[in-house]
Amino acid sequence: MTSLGLAAFVGLTGIHAGPIFLSALRESGVGLLLGGMAVTLLPQIVGFCFGHFVLRMNPILLLGGLTGAQTVTAAMAALQERSESPAPVLGYTPAYPVANILLTT
């Protein structure tokens, strides 16, 4: 039932935001969209590569930390489900409050 409610919420939000998104895309161009994608993805990619190759962190803990840093609880749930382990929470737990404090400031 929770998944159905979440799917309905996402669907209705998308229906409402679609026309606004298209008009903003026409005004600002595709560069704004691509810039937003880069700003969102590059820190995650750099953080994963640094944590995995330089710090030699366990990928599950590292992904948990990255989801906490982005404050994305849904990604944390998906990561736990996919890994079939509660281990990602160990990375998520310290990163989440720090990210919320930094987002607030």
Biopython code that builds the backbone (N, CA, C, O; Angstrom):
import numpy as np
from Bio.PDB.StructureBuilder import StructureBuilder

atoms = [
    (1, "MET", "N", (0.817, -1.184, 0.000)),
    (1, "MET", "CA", (0.000, 0.000, 0.000)),
    (1, "MET", "C", (0.868, 1.258, 0.000)),
    (1, "MET", "O", (0.516, 2.263, -0.618)),
    (2, "THR", "N", (2.005, 1.195, 0.698)),
    (2, "THR", "CA", (2.897, 2.350, 0.740)),
    (2, "THR", "C", (3.439, 2.664, -0.649)),
    (2, "THR", "O", (3.530, 3.830, -1.033)),
    (3, "SER", "N", (3.796, 1.632, -1.399)),
    (3, "SER", "CA", (4.325, 1.841, -2.749)),
    (3, "SER", "C", (3.277, 2.481, -3.661)),
    (3, "SER", "O", (3.602, 3.328, -4.494)),
    (4, "LEU", "N", (2.033, 2.073, -3.498)),
    (4, "LEU", "CA", (0.962, 2.637, -4.314)),
    (4, "LEU", "C", (0.783, 4.122, -4.003)),
    (4, "LEU", "O", (0.636, 4.934, -4.916)),
    (5, "GLY", "N", (0.796, 4.476, -2.728)),
    (5, "GLY", "CA", (0.667, 5.876, -2.339)),
    (5, "GLY", "C", (1.822, 6.717, -2.850)),
    (5, "GLY", "O", (1.624, 7.838, -3.317)),
    (6, "LEU", "N", (3.043, 6.168, -2.760)),
    (6, "LEU", "CA", (4.217, 6.887, -3.257)),
    (6, "LEU", "C", (4.144, 7.058, -4.770)),
    (6, "LEU", "O", (4.473, 8.123, -5.292)),
    (7, "ALA", "N", (3.713, 6.013, -5.475)),
    (7, "ALA", "CA", (3.589, 6.103, -6.930)),
    (7, "ALA", "C", (2.546, 7.146, -7.329)),
    (7, "ALA", "O", (2.742, 7.888, -8.292)),
    (8, "ALA", "N", (1.446, 7.201, -6.594)),
    (8, "ALA", "CA", (0.415, 8.201, -6.893)),
    (8, "ALA", "C", (0.940, 9.608, -6.642)),
    (8, "ALA", "O", (0.680, 10.521, -7.426)),
    (9, "PHE", "N", (1.677, 9.783, -5.552)),
    (9, "PHE", "CA", (2.244, 11.100, -5.233)),
    (9, "PHE", "C", (3.218, 11.543, -6.317)),
    (9, "PHE", "O", (3.158, 12.684, -6.774)),
    (10, "VAL", "N", (4.103, 10.661, -6.729)),
    (10, "VAL", "CA", (5.081, 10.998, -7.764)),
    (10, "VAL", "C", (4.379, 11.297, -9.082)),
    (10, "VAL", "O", (4.745, 12.241, -9.783)),
    (11, "GLY", "N", (3.375, 10.500, -9.420)),
    (11, "GLY", "CA", (2.633, 10.727, -10.664)),
    (11, "GLY", "C", (1.921, 12.071, -10.681)),
    (11, "GLY", "O", (1.987, 12.800, -11.671)),
    (12, "LEU", "N", (1.247, 12.398, -9.596)),
    (12, "LEU", "CA", (0.531, 13.675, -9.534)),
    (12, "LEU", "C", (1.494, 14.861, -9.518)),
    (12, "LEU", "O", (1.214, 15.901, -10.112)),
    (13, "THR", "N", (2.612, 14.704, -8.846)),
    (13, "THR", "CA", (3.618, 15.765, -8.842)),
    (13, "THR", "C", (4.168, 15.984, -10.249)),
    (13, "THR", "O", (4.367, 17.122, -10.675)),
    (14, "GLY", "N", (4.413, 14.890, -10.963)),
    (14, "GLY", "CA", (4.902, 14.998, -12.334)),
    (14, "GLY", "C", (3.898, 15.647, -13.263)),
    (14, "GLY", "O", (4.270, 16.450, -14.118)),
    (15, "ILE", "N", (2.627, 15.308, -13.106)),
    (15, "ILE", "CA", (1.580, 15.922, -13.933)),
    (15, "ILE", "C", (1.514, 17.425, -13.676)),
    (15, "ILE", "O", (1.337, 18.213, -14.605)),
    (16, "HIS", "N", (1.655, 17.813, -12.421)),
    (16, "HIS", "CA", (1.601, 19.234, -12.070)),
    (16, "HIS", "C", (2.853, 19.982, -12.541)),
    (16, "HIS", "O", (2.763, 21.123, -12.993)),
    (17, "ALA", "N", (4.024, 19.335, -12.432)),
    (17, "ALA", "CA", (5.282, 20.017, -12.738)),
    (17, "ALA", "C", (5.637, 19.978, -14.224)),
    (17, "ALA", "O", (6.479, 20.758, -14.667)),
    (18, "GLY", "N", (5.025, 19.102, -14.993)),
    (18, "GLY", "CA", (5.372, 18.946, -16.400)),
    (18, "GLY", "C", (5.282, 20.223, -17.217)),
    (18, "GLY", "O", (6.263, 20.588, -17.866)),
    (19, "PRO", "N", (4.156, 20.919, -17.218)),
    (19, "PRO", "CA", (4.049, 22.150, -18.009)),
    (19, "PRO", "C", (5.029, 23.243, -17.550)),
    (19, "PRO", "O", (5.586, 23.971, -18.371)),
    (20, "ILE", "N", (5.226, 23.345, -16.252)),
    (20, "ILE", "CA", (6.171, 24.335, -15.725)),
    (20, "ILE", "C", (7.581, 23.995, -16.170)),
    (20, "ILE", "O", (8.351, 24.882, -16.539)),
    (21, "PHE", "N", (7.927, 22.696, -16.136)),
    (21, "PHE", "CA", (9.250, 22.257, -16.556)),
    (21, "PHE", "C", (9.490, 22.581, -18.026)),
    (21, "PHE", "O", (10.559, 23.072, -18.388)),
    (22, "LEU", "N", (8.510, 22.313, -18.863)),
    (22, "LEU", "CA", (8.677, 22.563, -20.297)),
    (22, "LEU", "C", (8.822, 24.054, -20.600)),
    (22, "LEU", "O", (9.629, 24.440, -21.446)),
    (23, "SER", "N", (8.054, 24.883, -19.922)),
    (23, "SER", "CA", (8.196, 26.325, -20.165)),
    (23, "SER", "C", (9.542, 26.837, -19.655)),
    (23, "SER", "O", (10.142, 27.709, -20.284)),
    (24, "ALA", "N", (10.021, 26.319, -18.543)),
    (24, "ALA", "CA", (11.337, 26.714, -18.030)),
    (24, "ALA", "C", (12.439, 26.240, -18.963)),
    (24, "ALA", "O", (13.437, 26.934, -19.155)),
    (25, "LEU", "N", (12.263, 25.067, -19.540)),
    (25, "LEU", "CA", (13.246, 24.541, -20.484)),
    (25, "LEU", "C", (13.296, 25.400, -21.748)),
    (25, "LEU", "O", (14.373, 25.634, -22.297)),
    (26, "ARG", "N", (12.139, 25.870, -22.211)),
    (26, "ARG", "CA", (12.103, 26.751, -23.377)),
    (26, "ARG", "C", (12.782, 28.085, -23.081)),
    (26, "ARG", "O", (13.488, 28.623, -23.933)),
    (27, "GLU", "N", (12.573, 28.621, -21.881)),
    (27, "GLU", "CA", (13.155, 29.916, -21.516)),
    (27, "GLU", "C", (14.658, 29.829, -21.285)),
    (27, "GLU", "O", (15.412, 30.670, -21.773)),
    (28, "SER", "N", (15.091, 28.824, -20.551)),
    (28, "SER", "CA", (16.492, 28.750, -20.118)),
    (28, "SER", "C", (17.360, 27.886, -21.013)),
    (28, "SER", "O", (18.582, 28.034, -21.014)),
    (29, "GLY", "N", (16.766, 27.006, -21.758)),
    (29, "GLY", "CA", (17.530, 26.154, -22.654)),
    (29, "GLY", "C", (17.962, 24.859, -21.993)),
    (29, "GLY", "O", (17.802, 24.663, -20.789)),
    (30, "VAL", "N", (18.510, 23.988, -22.812)),
    (30, "VAL", "CA", (18.937, 22.671, -22.360)),
    (30, "VAL", "C", (20.177, 22.785, -21.479)),
    (30, "VAL", "O", (20.446, 21.891, -20.676)),
    (31, "GLY", "N", (20.930, 23.864, -21.616)),
    (31, "GLY", "CA", (22.135, 24.049, -20.801)),
    (31, "GLY", "C", (21.844, 24.028, -19.313)),
    (31, "GLY", "O", (22.624, 23.489, -18.528)),
    (32, "LEU", "N", (20.726, 24.612, -18.926)),
    (32, "LEU", "CA", (20.343, 24.615, -17.516)),
    (32, "LEU", "C", (20.045, 23.191, -17.041)),
    (32, "LEU", "O", (20.434, 22.810, -15.937)),
    (33, "LEU", "N", (19.363, 22.413, -17.865)),
    (33, "LEU", "CA", (19.070, 21.027, -17.529)),
    (33, "LEU", "C", (20.361, 20.220, -17.395)),
    (33, "LEU", "O", (20.538, 19.482, -16.426)),
    (34, "LEU", "N", (21.255, 20.363, -18.362)),
    (34, "LEU", "CA", (22.524, 19.629, -18.319)),
    (34, "LEU", "C", (23.393, 20.089, -17.153)),
    (34, "LEU", "O", (24.074, 19.274, -16.532)),
    (35, "GLY", "N", (23.376, 21.381, -16.852)),
    (35, "GLY", "CA", (24.117, 21.891, -15.709)),
    (35, "GLY", "C", (23.593, 21.313, -14.401)),
    (35, "GLY", "O", (24.373, 20.956, -13.518)),
    (36, "GLY", "N", (22.275, 21.222, -14.278)),
    (36, "GLY", "CA", (21.679, 20.616, -13.091)),
    (36, "GLY", "C", (22.047, 19.150, -12.953)),
    (36, "GLY", "O", (22.294, 18.670, -11.847)),
    (37, "MET", "N", (22.084, 18.435, -14.070)),
    (37, "MET", "CA", (22.491, 17.033, -14.035)),
    (37, "MET", "C", (23.940, 16.903, -13.591)),
    (37, "MET", "O", (24.272, 16.022, -12.798)),
    (38, "ALA", "N", (24.804, 17.779, -14.100)),
    (38, "ALA", "CA", (26.216, 17.722, -13.736)),
    (38, "ALA", "C", (26.416, 18.034, -12.255)),
    (38, "ALA", "O", (27.185, 17.356, -11.572)),
    (39, "VAL", "N", (25.729, 19.052, -11.764)),
    (39, "VAL", "CA", (25.865, 19.441, -10.357)),
    (39, "VAL", "C", (25.357, 18.334, -9.433)),
    (39, "VAL", "O", (25.854, 18.176, -8.318)),
    (40, "THR", "N", (24.379, 17.577, -9.890)),
    (40, "THR", "CA", (23.828, 16.500, -9.081)),
    (40, "THR", "C", (24.689, 15.245, -9.145)),
    (40, "THR", "O", (24.910, 14.600, -8.120)),
    (41, "LEU", "N", (25.177, 14.886, -10.329)),
    (41, "LEU", "CA", (25.877, 13.618, -10.498)),
    (41, "LEU", "C", (27.375, 13.671, -10.212)),
    (41, "LEU", "O", (27.924, 12.714, -9.666)),
    (42, "LEU", "N", (28.043, 14.754, -10.563)),
    (42, "LEU", "CA", (29.496, 14.796, -10.400)),
    (42, "LEU", "C", (29.968, 14.605, -8.960)),
    (42, "LEU", "O", (30.913, 13.846, -8.747)),
    (43, "PRO", "N", (29.366, 15.248, -7.963)),
    (43, "PRO", "CA", (29.828, 14.982, -6.591)),
    (43, "PRO", "C", (29.664, 13.522, -6.184)),
    (43, "PRO", "O", (30.492, 12.983, -5.450)),
    (44, "GLN", "N", (28.605, 12.888, -6.657)),
    (44, "GLN", "CA", (28.392, 11.481, -6.325)),
    (44, "GLN", "C", (29.454, 10.593, -6.981)),
    (44, "GLN", "O", (29.993, 9.684, -6.350)),
    (45, "ILE", "N", (29.741, 10.865, -8.238)),
    (45, "ILE", "CA", (30.734, 10.063, -8.959)),
    (45, "ILE", "C", (32.123, 10.276, -8.369)),
    (45, "ILE", "O", (32.852, 9.313, -8.128)),
    (46, "VAL", "N", (32.490, 11.532, -8.137)),
    (46, "VAL", "CA", (33.807, 11.832, -7.553)),
    (46, "VAL", "C", (33.905, 11.244, -6.149)),
    (46, "VAL", "O", (34.929, 10.660, -5.794)),
    (47, "GLY", "N", (32.846, 11.394, -5.345)),
    (47, "GLY", "CA", (32.855, 10.841, -3.995)),
    (47, "GLY", "C", (32.981, 9.330, -3.996)),
    (47, "GLY", "O", (33.704, 8.768, -3.173)),
    (48, "PHE", "N", (32.283, 8.664, -4.912)),
    (48, "PHE", "CA", (32.387, 7.213, -4.974)),
    (48, "PHE", "C", (33.779, 6.779, -5.403)),
    (48, "PHE", "O", (34.364, 5.881, -4.799)),
    (49, "CYS", "N", (34.314, 7.411, -6.442)),
    (49, "CYS", "CA", (35.651, 7.039, -6.923)),
    (49, "CYS", "C", (36.711, 7.293, -5.854)),
    (49, "CYS", "O", (37.596, 6.461, -5.649)),
    (50, "PHE", "N", (36.630, 8.441, -5.168)),
    (50, "PHE", "CA", (37.596, 8.751, -4.117)),
    (50, "PHE", "C", (37.484, 7.745, -2.971)),
    (50, "PHE", "O", (38.494, 7.227, -2.494)),
    (51, "GLY", "N", (36.271, 7.474, -2.538)),
    (51, "GLY", "CA", (36.078, 6.539, -1.432)),
    (51, "GLY", "C", (36.475, 5.120, -1.778)),
    (51, "GLY", "O", (37.027, 4.405, -0.942)),
    (52, "HIS", "N", (36.201, 4.707, -2.999)),
    (52, "HIS", "CA", (36.481, 3.324, -3.392)),
    (52, "HIS", "C", (37.955, 3.104, -3.730)),
    (52, "HIS", "O", (38.560, 2.131, -3.279)),
    (53, "PHE", "N", (38.530, 4.007, -4.522)),
    (53, "PHE", "CA", (39.893, 3.780, -4.994)),
    (53, "PHE", "C", (40.964, 4.356, -4.072)),
    (53, "PHE", "O", (42.026, 3.750, -3.927)),
    (54, "VAL", "N", (40.723, 5.485, -3.456)),
    (54, "VAL", "CA", (41.736, 6.107, -2.601)),
    (54, "VAL", "C", (41.613, 5.612, -1.160)),
    (54, "VAL", "O", (42.595, 5.175, -0.561)),
    (55, "LEU", "N", (40.400, 5.685, -0.609)),
    (55, "LEU", "CA", (40.202, 5.281, 0.783)),
    (55, "LEU", "C", (39.941, 3.791, 0.949)),
    (55, "LEU", "O", (39.975, 3.274, 2.066)),
    (56, "ARG", "N", (39.681, 3.100, -0.150)),
    (56, "ARG", "CA", (39.420, 1.666, -0.175)),
    (56, "ARG", "C", (38.273, 1.262, 0.768)),
    (56, "ARG", "O", (38.364, 0.288, 1.514)),
    (57, "MET", "N", (37.203, 2.043, 0.702)),
    (57, "MET", "CA", (36.025, 1.769, 1.530)),
    (57, "MET", "C", (35.181, 0.664, 0.914)),
    (57, "MET", "O", (35.193, 0.449, -0.298)),
    (58, "ASN", "N", (34.452, -0.029, 1.774)),
    (58, "ASN", "CA", (33.499, -1.025, 1.318)),
    (58, "ASN", "C", (32.431, -0.314, 0.491)),
    (58, "ASN", "O", (31.862, 0.673, 0.960)),
    (59, "PRO", "N", (32.141, -0.780, -0.718)),
    (59, "PRO", "CA", (31.176, -0.083, -1.577)),
    (59, "PRO", "C", (29.777, 0.067, -0.966)),
    (59, "PRO", "O", (29.102, 1.066, -1.213)),
    (60, "ILE", "N", (29.346, -0.899, -0.186)),
    (60, "ILE", "CA", (28.020, -0.808, 0.420)),
    (60, "ILE", "C", (27.979, 0.322, 1.446)),
    (60, "ILE", "O", (27.028, 1.103, 1.477)),
    (61, "LEU", "N", (29.013, 0.410, 2.288)),
    (61, "LEU", "CA", (29.076, 1.493, 3.266)),
    (61, "LEU", "C", (29.231, 2.839, 2.570)),
    (61, "LEU", "O", (28.647, 3.840, 2.985)),
    (62, "LEU", "N", (30.015, 2.846, 1.522)),
    (62, "LEU", "CA", (30.250, 4.079, 0.766)),
    (62, "LEU", "C", (28.959, 4.579, 0.112)),
    (62, "LEU", "O", (28.657, 5.771, 0.171)),
    (63, "LEU", "N", (28.207, 3.685, -0.503)),
    (63, "LEU", "CA", (26.940, 4.079, -1.109)),
    (63, "LEU", "C", (25.946, 4.551, -0.053)),
    (63, "LEU", "O", (25.167, 5.472, -0.301)),
    (64, "GLY", "N", (25.969, 3.927, 1.117)),
    (64, "GLY", "CA", (25.129, 4.386, 2.215)),
    (64, "GLY", "C", (25.496, 5.801, 2.632)),
    (64, "GLY", "O", (24.619, 6.625, 2.890)),
    (65, "GLY", "N", (26.799, 6.084, 2.698)),
    (65, "GLY", "CA", (27.250, 7.431, 3.034)),
    (65, "GLY", "C", (26.869, 8.450, 1.980)),
    (65, "GLY", "O", (26.509, 9.580, 2.312)),
    (66, "LEU", "N", (26.941, 8.071, 0.724)),
    (66, "LEU", "CA", (26.584, 8.988, -0.354)),
    (66, "LEU", "C", (25.078, 9.278, -0.356)),
    (66, "LEU", "O", (24.666, 10.404, -0.633)),
    (67, "THR", "N", (24.264, 8.276, -0.053)),
    (67, "THR", "CA", (22.824, 8.544, 0.025)),
    (67, "THR", "C", (22.504, 9.428, 1.222)),
    (67, "THR", "O", (21.592, 10.252, 1.154)),
    (68, "GLY", "N", (23.236, 9.270, 2.307)),
    (68, "GLY", "CA", (23.057, 10.140, 3.462)),
    (68, "GLY", "C", (23.483, 11.559, 3.163)),
    (68, "GLY", "O", (22.840, 12.511, 3.606)),
    (69, "ALA", "N", (24.567, 11.710, 2.412)),
    (69, "ALA", "CA", (25.054, 13.042, 2.063)),
    (69, "ALA", "C", (24.066, 13.773, 1.166)),
    (69, "ALA", "O", (23.981, 15.000, 1.219)),
    (70, "GLN", "N", (23.330, 13.056, 0.355)),
    (70, "GLN", "CA", (22.309, 13.667, -0.495)),
    (70, "GLN", "C", (20.959, 13.740, 0.201)),
    (70, "GLN", "O", (20.002, 14.270, -0.363)),
    (71, "THR", "N", (20.870, 13.217, 1.412)),
    (71, "THR", "CA", (19.637, 13.159, 2.213)),
    (71, "THR", "C", (18.480, 12.531, 1.434)),
    (71, "THR", "O", (17.369, 13.061, 1.414)),
    (72, "VAL", "N", (18.757, 11.404, 0.799)),
    (72, "VAL", "CA", (17.750, 10.714, 0.005)),
    (72, "VAL", "C", (17.392, 9.408, 0.708)),
    (72, "VAL", "O", (18.053, 8.387, 0.516)),
    (73, "THR", "N", (16.350, 9.449, 1.516)),
    (73, "THR", "CA", (15.936, 8.281, 2.276)),
    (73, "THR", "C", (15.430, 7.170, 1.362)),
    (73, "THR", "O", (15.625, 5.992, 1.662)),
    (74, "ALA", "N", (14.794, 7.516, 0.272)),
    (74, "ALA", "CA", (14.296, 6.501, -0.661)),
    (74, "ALA", "C", (15.449, 5.713, -1.274)),
    (74, "ALA", "O", (15.331, 4.506, -1.482)),
    (75, "ALA", "N", (16.556, 6.380, -1.564)),
    (75, "ALA", "CA", (17.722, 5.683, -2.099)),
    (75, "ALA", "C", (18.307, 4.744, -1.053)),
    (75, "ALA", "O", (18.805, 3.667, -1.383)),
    (76, "MET", "N", (18.246, 5.155, 0.210)),
    (76, "MET", "CA", (18.723, 4.296, 1.291)),
    (76, "MET", "C", (17.896, 3.021, 1.369)),
    (76, "MET", "O", (18.446, 1.930, 1.523)),
    (77, "ALA", "N", (16.587, 3.153, 1.264)),
    (77, "ALA", "CA", (15.706, 1.982, 1.295)),
    (77, "ALA", "C", (15.979, 1.072, 0.098)),
    (77, "ALA", "O", (16.004, -0.151, 0.240)),
    (78, "ALA", "N", (16.182, 1.659, -1.071)),
    (78, "ALA", "CA", (16.477, 0.856, -2.266)),
    (78, "ALA", "C", (17.825, 0.151, -2.131)),
    (78, "ALA", "O", (17.976, -0.996, -2.552)),
    (79, "LEU", "N", (18.787, 0.833, -1.551)),
    (79, "LEU", "CA", (20.120, 0.241, -1.357)),
    (79, "LEU", "C", (20.047, -0.928, -0.384)),
    (79, "LEU", "O", (20.671, -1.964, -0.613)),
    (80, "GLN", "N", (19.298, -0.772, 0.691)),
    (80, "GLN", "CA", (19.130, -1.877, 1.637)),
    (80, "GLN", "C", (18.425, -3.059, 0.989)),
    (80, "GLN", "O", (18.801, -4.211, 1.204)),
    (81, "GLU", "N", (17.411, -2.768, 0.202)),
    (81, "GLU", "CA", (16.671, -3.836, -0.459)),
    (81, "GLU", "C", (17.546, -4.562, -1.473)),
    (81, "GLU", "O", (17.522, -5.790, -1.559)),
    (82, "ARG", "N", (18.309, -3.804, -2.230)),
    (82, "ARG", "CA", (19.160, -4.399, -3.269)),
    (82, "ARG", "C", (20.312, -5.209, -2.674)),
    (82, "ARG", "O", (20.656, -6.275, -3.185)),
    (83, "SER", "N", (20.906, -4.697, -1.588)),
    (83, "SER", "CA", (22.035, -5.392, -0.971)),
    (83, "SER", "C", (21.589, -6.502, -0.030)),
    (83, "SER", "O", (22.401, -7.320, 0.402)),
    (84, "GLU", "N", (20.287, -6.531, 0.290)),
    (84, "GLU", "CA", (19.722, -7.521, 1.215)),
    (84, "GLU", "C", (20.463, -7.511, 2.544)),
    (84, "GLU", "O", (20.704, -8.555, 3.150)),
    (85, "SER", "N", (20.822, -6.302, 2.986)),
    (85, "SER", "CA", (21.583, -6.153, 4.217)),
    (85, "SER", "C", (21.285, -4.790, 4.832)),
    (85, "SER", "O", (21.030, -3.826, 4.110)),
    (86, "PRO", "N", (21.314, -4.706, 6.149)),
    (86, "PRO", "CA", (21.161, -3.401, 6.790)),
    (86, "PRO", "C", (22.481, -2.638, 6.888)),
    (86, "PRO", "O", (22.511, -1.546, 7.455)),
    (87, "ALA", "N", (23.564, -3.182, 6.352)),
    (87, "ALA", "CA", (24.897, -2.574, 6.460)),
    (87, "ALA", "C", (24.991, -1.154, 5.896)),
    (87, "ALA", "O", (25.742, -0.355, 6.455)),
    (88, "PRO", "N", (24.279, -0.789, 4.825)),
    (88, "PRO", "CA", (24.415, 0.585, 4.314)),
    (88, "PRO", "C", (24.029, 1.664, 5.323)),
    (88, "PRO", "O", (24.453, 2.813, 5.197)),
    (89, "VAL", "N", (23.229, 1.300, 6.318)),
    (89, "VAL", "CA", (22.818, 2.274, 7.327)),
    (89, "VAL", "C", (24.026, 2.786, 8.103)),
    (89, "VAL", "O", (24.013, 3.916, 8.591)),
    (90, "LEU", "N", (25.074, 1.964, 8.221)),
    (90, "LEU", "CA", (26.279, 2.394, 8.939)),
    (90, "LEU", "C", (26.956, 3.569, 8.245)),
    (90, "LEU", "O", (27.563, 4.404, 8.915)),
    (91, "GLY", "N", (26.869, 3.654, 6.936)),
    (91, "GLY", "CA", (27.410, 4.800, 6.216)),
    (91, "GLY", "C", (26.436, 5.965, 6.170)),
    (91, "GLY", "O", (26.838, 7.128, 6.166)),
    (92, "TYR", "N", (25.153, 5.639, 6.136)),
    (92, "TYR", "CA", (24.103, 6.651, 6.018)),
    (92, "TYR", "C", (23.967, 7.479, 7.293)),
    (92, "TYR", "O", (23.787, 8.695, 7.238)),
    (93, "THR", "N", (24.055, 6.811, 8.433)),
    (93, "THR", "CA", (23.765, 7.438, 9.722)),
    (93, "THR", "C", (24.628, 8.657, 10.029)),
    (93, "THR", "O", (24.068, 9.680, 10.423)),
    (94, "PRO", "N", (25.950, 8.621, 9.877)),
    (94, "PRO", "CA", (26.713, 9.833, 10.192)),
    (94, "PRO", "C", (26.600, 10.921, 9.122)),
    (94, "PRO", "O", (26.703, 12.108, 9.431)),
    (95, "ALA", "N", (26.392, 10.526, 7.883)),
    (95, "ALA", "CA", (26.358, 11.510, 6.796)),
    (95, "ALA", "C", (25.055, 12.302, 6.771)),
    (95, "ALA", "O", (25.064, 13.483, 6.423)),
    (96, "TYR", "N", (23.946, 11.682, 7.129)),
    (96, "TYR", "CA", (22.643, 12.332, 7.033)),
    (96, "TYR", "C", (22.512, 13.576, 7.918)),
    (96, "TYR", "O", (22.110, 14.622, 7.408)),
    (97, "PRO", "N", (22.830, 13.517, 9.214)),
    (97, "PRO", "CA", (22.679, 14.726, 10.026)),
    (97, "PRO", "C", (23.645, 15.844, 9.624)),
    (97, "PRO", "O", (23.298, 17.024, 9.673)),
    (98, "VAL", "N", (24.851, 15.459, 9.229)),
    (98, "VAL", "CA", (25.818, 16.481, 8.788)),
    (98, "VAL", "C", (25.301, 17.179, 7.540)),
    (98, "VAL", "O", (25.393, 18.401, 7.422)),
    (99, "ALA", "N", (24.756, 16.402, 6.610)),
    (99, "ALA", "CA", (24.217, 17.002, 5.376)),
    (99, "ALA", "C", (23.036, 17.901, 5.677)),
    (99, "ALA", "O", (22.904, 18.961, 5.065)),
    (100, "ASN", "N", (22.169, 17.506, 6.606)),
    (100, "ASN", "CA", (21.036, 18.365, 6.947)),
    (100, "ASN", "C", (21.476, 19.669, 7.598)),
    (100, "ASN", "O", (20.890, 20.720, 7.340)),
    (101, "ILE", "N", (22.496, 19.608, 8.434)),
    (101, "ILE", "CA", (23.017, 20.831, 9.047)),
    (101, "ILE", "C", (23.624, 21.729, 7.985)),
    (101, "ILE", "O", (23.400, 22.939, 7.993)),
    (102, "LEU", "N", (24.388, 21.153, 7.075)),
    (102, "LEU", "CA", (25.004, 21.961, 6.003)),
    (102, "LEU", "C", (23.956, 22.521, 5.054)),
    (102, "LEU", "O", (24.098, 23.649, 4.582)),
    (103, "LEU", "N", (22.909, 21.758, 4.764)),
    (103, "LEU", "CA", (21.840, 22.269, 3.906)),
    (103, "LEU", "C", (21.126, 23.442, 4.567)),
    (103, "LEU", "O", (20.736, 24.395, 3.892)),
    (104, "THR", "N", (20.955, 23.374, 5.879)),
    (104, "THR", "CA", (20.284, 24.443, 6.596)),
    (104, "THR", "C", (21.129, 25.713, 6.636)),
    (104, "THR", "O", (20.613, 26.820, 6.482)),
    (105, "THR", "N", (22.422, 25.539, 6.843)),
    (105, "THR", "CA", (23.296, 26.721, 6.897)),
    (105, "THR", "C", (23.593, 27.224, 5.518)),
    (105, "THR", "O", (24.312, 28.212, 5.363)),
]
sb = StructureBuilder()
sb.init_structure("model")
sb.init_model(0)
sb.init_chain("A")
sb.init_seg("    ")
for serial, (resi, resn, name, xyz) in enumerate(atoms, 1):
    if name == "N":
        sb.init_residue(resn, " ", resi, " ")
    sb.init_atom(name, np.array(xyz, "f"), 0.0, 1.0, " ", f" {name:<3s}", serial, name[0])
structure = sb.get_structure()
